[in-house]
Amino acid sequence: MLVIGLLALSLSAQSARLKSPAGSVKTGGAAIEVKNTWRGLTPLQSSAAEAAQLVGTDADLSQAQVGGPYKVDGGEVTFSILTPTLAKMYRAPRPLVGKVFTIYFTPHQRVSRADLKLGASFKVCKEQMGTGYYYLVNDGGVAYRLRRSDDTVETVIYQPSRAEVRRLAVNTECVF
């Protein structure tokens, strides 16, 4: 039920999300909480079948670690799926197998860091190995991958929240 309710909000707010403060989208003057959901899909809640249906593919994404990229309105999307192998490695409960683990949305439109108008919940995260990019990440599971060269968004990443990650055997600096 939550996914269906968020789908309606997410479809109308997706393009606004890149230009609105993280954590809220203005609709008619009222701020509505936005979670780590992309067009109704939420990491560790939505199934691979729901992801496939949303992008219009007949492919069985549940057995693939990565599905995509798929061309969608406004950009491209790629899904990371929690396969049995990954679930075993992360010590994830069996019901999470076949769920979307991470969603990577690459917008076609150029979005600068200044356009994001992010709230204080986002922190800069730099990976040891990566020199061309940095991340703005919040504990709610939303991250922006930005190019250092021009401070523009390359990818919006929807991943499990920090609280969800703590329940798994996952070690990451910034994003999955």
C-alpha positions in Angstrom: 0.0 0.0 0.0 2.8 2.4 0.8 4.4 1.8 -2.6 1.2 2.6 -4.4 0.7 5.8 -2.4 4.3 6.9 -3.1 4.0 6.0 -6.8 1.4 8.8 -7.2 3.6 11.3 -5.3 6.8 10.2 -6.9 5.6 10.4 -10.5 4.6 14.0 -10.1 7.5 15.0 -8.0 10.4 13.2 -9.7 11.5 16.1 -11.9 11.0 18.5 -9.0 13.1 16.4 -6.7 16.3 17.4 -8.4 15.6 21.0 -7.9 13.8 21.0 -4.5 15.3 20.7 -1.0 16.1 17.0 -0.2 13.5 15.6 2.1 10.7 17.7 0.8 8.9 18.7 -2.3 6.6 21.7 -2.5 3.2 20.9 -3.8 0.6 23.7 -3.5 2.5 25.4 -0.7 2.8 22.3 1.6 6.0 20.3 2.0 5.7 16.6 1.5 8.3 14.2 2.8 10.3 12.4 0.0 12.0 9.2 0.9 14.6 7.1 -1.0 11.9 6.2 -3.6 12.2 6.6 -7.3 8.9 6.5 -9.2 7.3 4.3 -6.6 10.2 1.9 -6.2 11.9 1.7 -2.8 15.1 -0.2 -2.0 14.5 -3.4 0.0 10.7 -3.0 -0.4 10.1 -3.2 -4.1 10.5 -6.4 -6.1 12.6 -6.9 -9.2 9.3 -7.7 -11.0 7.9 -4.3 -10.0 11.1 -2.6 -11.4 10.8 -4.6 -14.6 7.1 -3.6 -15.0 7.9 0.1 -14.4 10.5 0.2 -17.2 8.4 -2.0 -19.5 10.7 -5.0 -19.8 9.8 -8.7 -19.8 13.3 -9.6 -18.5 13.5 -11.5 -15.2 15.5 -9.1 -13.1 15.3 -11.2 -10.0 18.3 -13.3 -11.1 20.4 -10.5 -12.3 22.6 -8.5 -10.0 22.2 -5.5 -12.3 19.3 -4.6 -14.6 19.7 -1.8 -17.1 20.3 0.8 -18.1 16.7 1.5 -19.3 15.7 4.7 -21.0 13.0 6.5 -19.0 11.4 9.9 -19.0 14.2 12.4 -18.1 17.1 10.0 -18.2 18.3 6.4 -17.7 17.8 4.0 -14.8 19.7 1.0 -13.6 18.7 -1.4 -10.8 20.8 -3.4 -8.4 18.9 -6.5 -7.3 19.5 -8.5 -4.1 20.2 -11.9 -5.6 20.6 -15.1 -3.5 24.4 -14.7 -3.7 24.3 -11.1 -2.5 21.8 -11.9 0.2 24.1 -14.6 1.5 27.1 -12.2 1.4 25.2 -9.4 3.1 23.5 -11.8 5.6 20.2 -10.5 4.4 16.9 -12.2 5.5 15.5 -14.6 2.9 12.4 -12.4 2.2 14.7 -9.7 0.8 15.9 -11.9 -2.0 14.6 -10.5 -5.3 14.1 -7.0 -4.0 15.6 -3.9 -5.5 18.7 -3.0 -3.6 19.8 0.2 -5.2 18.4 2.4 -8.0 20.7 4.6 -10.1 19.0 7.4 -12.0 21.2 9.3 -14.5 19.3 12.5 -15.6 19.6 13.7 -19.2 19.2 17.3 -18.0 22.3 19.0 -16.6 21.8 19.7 -12.9 24.4 21.7 -10.9 25.0 21.3 -7.2 23.6 24.8 -6.7 20.3 23.7 -8.3 19.9 20.9 -5.8 19.1 23.2 -2.8 19.9 20.4 -0.4 19.0 20.3 3.3 21.4 20.0 6.1 20.9 16.3 6.3 23.2 15.8 3.3 26.9 15.3 4.0 29.8 15.3 1.6 31.4 11.8 1.2 34.6 11.1 -0.7 35.7 7.6 -1.5 39.4 6.8 -1.1 39.7 5.4 -4.6 37.6 7.9 -6.5 39.1 11.2 -7.5 36.8 12.3 -10.3 33.6 12.3 -8.2 32.2 12.9 -4.8 28.9 12.2 -3.1 26.3 14.1 -1.2 24.6 11.5 1.0 21.9 11.5 3.7 21.0 8.8 6.2 17.6 8.3 4.5 19.2 6.6 1.6 19.5 9.3 -1.1 22.8 10.2 -2.6 24.0 12.4 -5.4 27.1 11.5 -7.4 28.7 14.8 -8.6 31.6 15.4 -11.0 34.4 17.3 -9.4 35.3 19.0 -12.7 32.1 20.9 -13.1 30.1 20.2 -9.8 27.2 18.7 -11.7 25.0 15.6 -10.9 26.0 12.5 -12.8 23.7 10.1 -10.9 21.0 10.2 -8.2 21.3 7.0 -6.1 18.4 5.6 -4.1 19.7 3.0 -1.7 18.8 1.4 1.7 18.7 3.9 4.6 21.6 3.9 7.1 19.3 2.1 9.6 18.6 -0.7 7.1 22.3 -1.0 6.1 23.2 -1.5 9.8 21.1 -4.7 9.9 23.1 -6.1 7.0 26.8 -7.1 6.7 27.6 -4.3 4.3 30.7 -2.2 4.3 30.7 0.9 2.1 32.2 4.4 2.3 29.5 6.3 0.5 27.2 4.4 -1.7 26.5 0.9 -3.1 
